[in-house]
Amino acid sequence: MATFEALLKSSGLPAAEARLLAAHALNRDRAYVAAHPEAELDERAIARLKELFARRRAGEPIAYLVGEREFYGLMLRVTPDVLIPRPETELLVERSLARLRGREAPRVLELGTGSGAAAVALAHARADAEVWATDISPAVLALAQENAARHGARLCLLQSDWFGALAGERFELVLSNPPYIASADPHLDQGDVRFEPRCALVGGSDGLDCIRQIALGARDHLAPGGWLVFEHGWDQGARCERLLRELGYAEVADTRDLAGHPRICEGRVA
Ligand SMILES: C[S@@+](CC[C@H](N)C(=O)[O-])C[C@H]1O[C@@H](n2cnc3c(N)ncnc32)[C@H](O)[C@@H]1O
């Protein structure tokens, strides 16, 4: 037997992380863990917790260990098949919702939906929208479906290589958080990113391969006056704006994230 306090202290992790993992392993909330430092745990619980602590010390992301991450106020299930939804991507949802304002029952497409985070948040906020969401990976689509059902969001989910399975379909808004890290970027070997699927992260030698394909293809899938809104890397803003202008998009603009980095690029077709 050991107490919570002794176990958390010996975890070698920041207290907040250790408490979160303990709450998950014991199916309790964090407040319970914090309020009961003297509680005694049995051998099985101790073994379960020690294993989680060891995996976290080895770098595994908390979201994969507990199987959840909150996004746009919604708790989503995540697995190592999908990117862990990021706070920056909430800005993608905000810009998309801003571009949908005043449009009734819009048709919306999210490319590369992963856990379904952006599509579920959008469908949740705009119940009148017809939201389609695609990904190249079938495993990802099953998880997105689960997250949509969890929040009562209606999504039309489709396996597609970008616009490959969308011939003839047009939307008032296309949004995406595509893979945009350059293949030689050293960040790929650091922190949580090491554990995330490469195909969700890497966008070719300059990181912009997927963005180029999406910006090019979206022109044939946007309804007149429709918007393309997408996320990009912190240093890619000027290149993304230039790309959209070269492809004939109007009202091209980029919005900065909370850290002050250009993050979400958007443009409208005529
Ligand atoms: C950066 S992740 C974004 C996931 C999710 N939308 C989010 O914001 O958390 C990019 C997603 O694009 C998908 N993807 C990569 N290549 C693709 C392709 N050729 N066609 C469609 N989806 C693709 C990946 O499987 C991954 O789920």
The ligand as an SDF file (V2000), in Angstrom:
LIG
                    3D

 27 29  0  0  0  0  0  0  0  0999 V2000
   -2.5970   18.5210  -38.9200 C   0  0  0  0  0  0  0  0  0  0  0  0
   -3.7120   17.1490  -38.9310 S   0  0  0  0  0  0  0  0  0  0  0  0
   -5.2130   17.9900  -38.5070 C   0  0  0  0  0  0  0  0  0  0  0  0
   -6.1840   17.1550  -37.7680 C   0  0  0  0  0  0  0  0  0  0  0  0
   -7.4060   17.9430  -37.2280 C   0  0  0  0  0  0  0  0  0  0  0  0
   -8.1090   18.6080  -38.2940 N   0  0  0  0  0  0  0  0  0  0  0  0
   -6.9660   18.9550  -36.1980 C   0  0  0  0  0  0  0  0  0  0  0  0
   -6.9400   20.1560  -36.4970 O   0  0  0  0  0  0  0  0  0  0  0  0
   -6.6710   18.5530  -35.0600 O   0  0  0  0  0  0  0  0  0  0  0  0
   -3.8540   16.8630  -40.6730 C   0  0  0  0  0  0  0  0  0  0  0  0
   -4.8180   15.7640  -41.0760 C   0  0  0  0  0  0  0  0  0  0  0  0
   -4.7520   15.6570  -42.5150 O   0  0  0  0  0  0  0  0  0  0  0  0
   -4.8550   14.2990  -42.8860 C   0  0  0  0  0  0  0  0  0  0  0  0
   -4.2620   14.1320  -44.2190 N   0  0  0  0  0  0  0  0  0  0  0  0
   -2.9610   14.0290  -44.5630 C   0  0  0  0  0  0  0  0  0  0  0  0
   -2.8230   13.8810  -45.8980 N   0  0  0  0  0  0  0  0  0  0  0  0
   -4.0770   13.9100  -46.4080 C   0  0  0  0  0  0  0  0  0  0  0  0
   -4.5960   13.8130  -47.7260 C   0  0  0  0  0  0  0  0  0  0  0  0
   -3.7890   13.6520  -48.7890 N   0  0  0  0  0  0  0  0  0  0  0  0
   -5.9320   13.8920  -47.8940 N   0  0  0  0  0  0  0  0  0  0  0  0
   -6.7510   14.0460  -46.8170 C   0  0  0  0  0  0  0  0  0  0  0  0
   -6.3330   14.1440  -45.5440 N   0  0  0  0  0  0  0  0  0  0  0  0
   -5.0020   14.0740  -45.3480 C   0  0  0  0  0  0  0  0  0  0  0  0
   -4.1010   13.5490  -41.7850 C   0  0  0  0  0  0  0  0  0  0  0  0
   -4.5140   12.1890  -41.7390 O   0  0  0  0  0  0  0  0  0  0  0  0
   -4.4920   14.3690  -40.5520 C   0  0  0  0  0  0  0  0  0  0  0  0
   -5.6270   13.8230  -39.9140 O   0  0  0  0  0  0  0  0  0  0  0  0
  1  2  1  0
  2  3  1  0
  2 10  1  0
  3  4  1  0
  4  5  1  0
  5  6  1  0
  5  7  1  0
  7  8  2  0
  7  9  1  0
 10 11  1  0
 11 12  1  0
 11 26  1  0
 12 13  1  0
 13 14  1  0
 13 24  1  0
 14 15  1  0
 14 23  1  0
 15 16  2  0
 16 17  1  0
 17 18  1  0
 17 23  2  0
 18 19  1  0
 18 20  2  0
 20 21  1  0
 21 22  2  0
 22 23  1  0
 24 25  1  0
 24 26  1  0
 26 27  1  0
M  CHG  2   2   1   9  -1
M  END
$$$$
